[in-house]
């Protein structure tokens, strides 16, 4: 297992994913009734941007570091408040733990033992947050539907396997059968648009009635590993699975989010946020309704 998110924490893709996560949670909190959050690939919970791994790639420099000192309200403001001004960058489970209310709960699943140990330690202060060691895809089937009948499923795999898109589509098939009205937030790298479109087509074939896609890419990647340009309209990208060693793997330059059942007003809020932050990260972004709303 060569994946370590510490090499990529706080990069442009993390920023947009985590802002979207905060926005969804704030929308869910508009009702007093409890909700559950299930994070299928939780990671270790927090990452040191001053550590050797993050410093080796410098990816946070084109991400969260570009937003330091920014003032904002709404989801962007809450995200910046949670991230704070320190070198310790919170992962998705820690962001959720800091936001959920006493009546809500988090189940964060992590497969790799070292990462799980760190995750369990990171979540220890939050009574309503539980860490589980196991395969995130398998655990989804056991954890859905949540007793609360409201909530969010976050699927953010490391893309270590070549068939990750297929595995993710299978997991979403089972999740949708069990929790059709739940919100799903799915992260994916964009290496080949045809591959992404095939995955999205499989998801839409499940009968999803509201689905939104957000893409974010950056113009330049400052790294010992040089990005390579793919032909045929494919985006410039690298897998999260690499450690970005010299001349080894191109770093991530394009990523996307799929949001199933996005809350009312979420798309408009995210568009406003993207309009504000994308240029700060020297990138481009797009938001597309795949079905429902304005599709």
Order of alpha helices (4+ residues) and beta strands (2+ residues): alpha-beta-beta-alpha-alpha-beta-alpha-beta-alpha-beta-alpha-beta-alpha-beta-alpha-beta-beta-alpha-beta
